[in-house]
Amino acid sequence: MIPKYVGPCAFGIKMGLVLQGTDLLSEILHSLQDVEKDGFLSDNDVLCVTESIVARAQNNYITTKELSREFQNKLSLTEYDKVGVLFPITSRNRFALILEGIAASVPRGEVIVQFSYPDDEVGNQIVPPEIARELEKKTGGCFSPFDFKKQYLHPLTGMDYTQLYREIITQIGAEARIVLCNQAEEILKFEPDAVIAADIHTREQTKSKLLPSLENVITLQEIFNSSHHHAWSEWGLLGSNMASGGKLKLAPRESDAVATKLQSLVREKFRKNIEVIIYGDGAYKDPTSGIYELADPCAAFGTTSGLNNILRRGIKLKYMVDLYQEQGKSEKQIQEILSEETKKNRKLNCTESEGTTPRRIEDLLASLADLVSGSADAGTPLVLAKGFLDK
């Protein structure tokens, strides 16, 4: 049992390997047995399950050959056509295989990759900001790596992503054109037969800017997003990751249903009423690197209904303590007042809540779970969060 003096907390739960086709919910229940036996499972807990093991258990994998065929079908491409790829993130794990699939859909054609600058959408540096400013003055805001005075590498990975993406395309046989420009419409100057809006969080806005001039525009969410495929996700290619053997692991499908089923099984087996989240990347920005961690389209792919539309809010505790102490109240009186204050429903803009920005509880819990489990995988694909929903 968690001691009463412990407030909201979260801890990772170890479990066995999850393979393609594993009965995941049974394995999770098995892992929770010791948690329940030791008194750590309670009503109002939130069980956070990493999306990776859900997708793996669903065998939600596609090959680059399947991917190229889907791009051809979706965009009515021939092998000689010209395809624009707009605002992709720079990531071997997240985008390299997708780009390979795009290039393979036009193996005798051309792929135009237009990066944003100086960073991609999630903060990966493509060109140093000071160099970008110089080039912007000289070119008006649109340039290519050939305008660089030297090669620029990602400050953390040491990769030159403009060169990497060029090589991925040319190794397939297609011609590669790499440009840097923050104006989406610039890609239309190259007269592409189709454009893929490859950004994550701004994809619909990007697509809408091109549609008046080009109908053949799609987002990554529109590929492998329907159940007539053997592997699919409502998110399409968004949230996908590189897997072994030239395969791409899609985000899990029907995650709300998975979370709800798991909630029901926990209630039946352990007589506990918990909530469940299927979580992905944490929604936070690293202050050191400037990288925005959320390369997934959302922090939580699925939740149980008890977490829908809930904002976590609170009072400005430091302000309230100072206020009542200045009024001459004793420590006991202040504690009693604060106990009552926390039960009140307040307007979001009141002074007592200043500095405690309301946030969606599912985003907070998903981000917390990602930090606890660790992107490098701490062997704890389950995270139990306690005290966040207590009344």
N, C-alpha and C positions, 0 to 999 in steps of 0.2 A: 504494500500500500504506500502511495506517495504521501509523505508527511504533510500535515496541514500547513506547515510554515512555507511550503513550496508553492509558488505561484504558477502561472502558465509556463509550460515546459514541453519539450519534445525530445524523443530519443529514437534512434534507429533500431530496427529489429532484423536480425540475421535470418536468412532462410536458405534452403538448398538451391541448386542451380535450376533455372527455368529454361527449358529447351523449347524448340518449335513443337507445338502440339501438346505441351504440358497442360494438365488440368489445373490451371492456375488458382482458381478459387479454392479448390481442395487443399492445395499446397499452402495457401495463405492461412486457411483455417487451422491447419496443422501447426504452422508457425505461431499462431496466436494462443495455442493451448498453454504453453509455459507462461505467457504473459497473463493469461487469466488465472492460472494456478497460483502465481505469485502476487495476485491482487492488484495488478497494474492496469487491468482493463475495466473501464467504468462507463456509465451512461454519460452522454455528451462528449465523449472522446471523438477525435477525428483521426481515422486511419488514412494515411497518405500512401498511395501505391505509385511507384514510378512508371511512367508510360512505356518505358523500354520493355519491361517484362510482360506487359499486357500485349503489346504489338508482337513480341516474339512468340508468346503462347498462341496468338491468333495466326501465326505463320504469315504475317503480313509483309511479304517480301515480293519485289518485282526485279526482273533483270533489265540491264540496259537495252537489250534487244526488244523486250516488251515495251520499254519506255520510248524508244525511237519509233516503234510502230504506232504507238498511241499519239505521239506528236504528229506523225504523218496523217493519221486519220482525223485528228481533231482540227488540224489546220489545213487539210487538203494539200499537203506538200508533195512535191516531186523531189527527186534526188538532186536536181539542179537549182532548186529555189534558194532564196535569200531570206534568212530569218534574223530578226533583231531580238536581242536579249537585254532587257532594260533593268538597270539597277540591281544586279545580283549581289548577294553578300559574298565576301571573300572567305571561303572556307573549303578545305579539302573534304572534310567530313560531311558538310551540309550541301555543297553545290557541285563538287567536281563530277560526280557521276551523273547528275542531272544535265550538266553541260555536255558530257559525253553522249548522253542520249539525244540531246538536241542536235549535236553535230552529226550523229549517225543517221538522223532523219533527213539530212541534206548532204550526203557524203561527197557530192560533186558540185555543191553549191557554195554558199557563203554564210558565215555566222558573224553578225556584228554584235559585239558586247559593249554596252555603254555603262560605264561605272559612274557612280556619283563620286564627288571628291570634296574635301581631302580624305573623308572616311566613307565607308559603306554605311548602310542603314543602322547597323548595330555597333558602330564605333571603331571598326577595324581600319587602321590607317592605310591608305593606298599611296598617298604622296604627302610629304610634310606640309603643314599648313602654310608656312612661309613660302615654299616653292609654288604651292598652288596659287597663292596670291600674285606672285610674279607672273606666272603663266596666264592667269586670268586677265591681267592688265595687257599682256601682249596679244592674246588671242580673242579676247572678248568673252571667255568663259567656256570654250570648247577646244580641246586639244587631245593629243595622243601621246603614248609613251615615247614616240620618236622625238617629241619636243623636250624630253627630259635631258638634262646635261649629264646625268649619270643614273645608274640603277638605284631604285628605292625599295628597300625591303621592309616587311612588316616588323615593327620594333620588338615584338615578342616571339613570333614564329620564325623570323628570318626568311620568309618567303616573299618572292616577287610574284604577286598574284596576277598581274597583267601578263607576265611572261608565262606563268603556269596555265592560265586559261587559253592563251594563244596556242601553247603546245598541245593541250587537250584537243582542241579543234583541228589543228593541222595533222595530228597523228591519225585522225579518222580519215583525212583526205580532203576535208572542206577547207576553203579559204577563210582566214581569220582577219577580222578588222577590230581593233581595240580603240575605243575612244573614251574620253572622260568629259562629262558635261552634266550639269545639274538640271537642265531643262529637258523634260521627257520628250517634247516634240522634236528635238534635234535628231532623233533616230530616224524620223521620217525622211530626212534629207538623203538618206542612203537608199531610199526606195525599196524597202523590204517587202516581201510577199506576205509576211506575217510577223507579228511581234509578240513576245512573251514578257509580260510584266512580272519580273522575277522578284520584286520587293515583297516584303512580308506584311508589315503593318499598314502600309500605305498603298497596297496593290490596287484597290478599287479606284482610288483617286487617280493613280497613274494611268490605269486603263481608260478612265473617262476622258482624260486629256487627249488620247489618241483616237478614240472612236469616231469623232466627227470627220477625221481624215482617212481612217483605215478601219474597216470592219473586222478584219481578221486579226483580232487581238484577244489574248486570253491571259489569265493569271495562272500561277502554279497550282492554285486550288482547284482548277478545272480539269486536272489530269489525274486519272485513277480515283475519282471521287464518287463513283456509283457502284452499286452492288452487283452489276452484271460482270464485274471483274472477279477473278479468284482472290485477288488481294486488292483492298481499297480502303480509303478513309474519307470521311466527310471533308477533311482538310486537304485532300489531294496529295500533292507533293510537299506541302508545307509541313514542317515538323519531321521530315524524313531524315534519315542518317545513313551513312555508308556502312555496309555490312561486308562480310567476306565473300569471295567468289564473284566479285563484280555485281553484287546485288545491292538494292536499296531497300532499307527497312522503312516502311511508311509509319506514320503516326497511328496509334490504335484507332479502331473504328468502334462506333456506338459505345463510347466510354461512359455516358450517363447510365446506360443499361447495365454495363458491367459493375459500376459503382453501386447501383440500386440492388442488384442481385447479391453482391457481397454483403451489403448492409442487412438484407433479409436473412442470409445464411448465418451471420454473426448473431442476429437476434434469436434465431432458432436454436443455435448450438450453445450460446453462452448467456442467453437472456439479458443481453446488453443492447441498449439503443444508442448506436453510434452513427456518425456521418462518415462518408468516404469521399476522397478526392483521388482522381487519376492525374498526377502532376507531371509537368515537363520542366522546362527551364525556369529558373527563378527570375522574377521581374524586377531586377535591380541593376544599377549601373556601378561598375567598379571605379572608385574614385582615383585609383592609381593609373590604370591603363586607359580609362575613359570608355571601356567597352561595355555596352549594354547587353547583359547576359541573355535577354529574351530573343533567341533566334527561332524559337517556336512561335506559332501564331497566337498563342495564349499561354498563360501560366498553368491553368488547369484545363485539361482536355475533357474531363467529365467530373460531375459531382452528384451527390444525392440531393434531393429536393430541399432538405433542411438548411442547405448552405446558399440557396438562391437568393440573390438581391439583399444580402445582409451586409451592412457596413459596420466595421469595427470602429467605435468612437469612444471617447472618454473625456475626463475633465483634466484641466491643467493643474495637476496636483501641486507642483511647486508654487504656482501662483496662489492657489487656495490656502496652502499652509502659511505662506507669508501674510496673506490678507487677514486671516483669522488671528494669527499671532499678534499682528499690529493692533487688532481690536481688543487685545488683552485676554483672549481666551486661553484656557489651560490646554495641555497636551491631550488630556482625556476628552475635553469638550471638542477639540479639533477633530479627534478621531471619530467621535460620535457624529459630528456634522458631516464629515467626509463620507462616512458609511451611508448616510441618507442621501447625500448629493449624488453618489454613484448610481442610485436607483432612479434618478429623475430622467425623463426624456427632455432633451434640450434642443433648441434650434441650433443648426450647424454653425451659425455665425455669432453665437453668444460669447461673451468674454471668458466665461468659465471653461469653454472648450477651445479657446485660442491656442494654436500650436499643436493640436491633436487632430490632424487632418483625417477625416473619415476615409477609410479604405475598404475595398471589397474584401471580405474575410477569406474568400477562396484564393485571391491573389496573394494575400499575406501568408496563408498556410502553405500554399504551393511553393512560394519562395523560401519559406522556412524549411520545408521538407527538402528542397533541393540543396540548401546549404548544409543541412544535417547529413544527408546521404552523400553529397559531394559528387561533382561531375566526374571525378576520377574513379568513382565507385568505391565506396567504403564497405561493400558487401552487405549493405542494409537497404534493400530495395523497398522496404516498408518502414514508414516513420509514424509513430503514434504521437499525436499532439494532444495535450491535456490542459484543461483550464481555460480554453479560449471561448467556449460556449457556455460555461457555467453561468447560471442566473444569479 
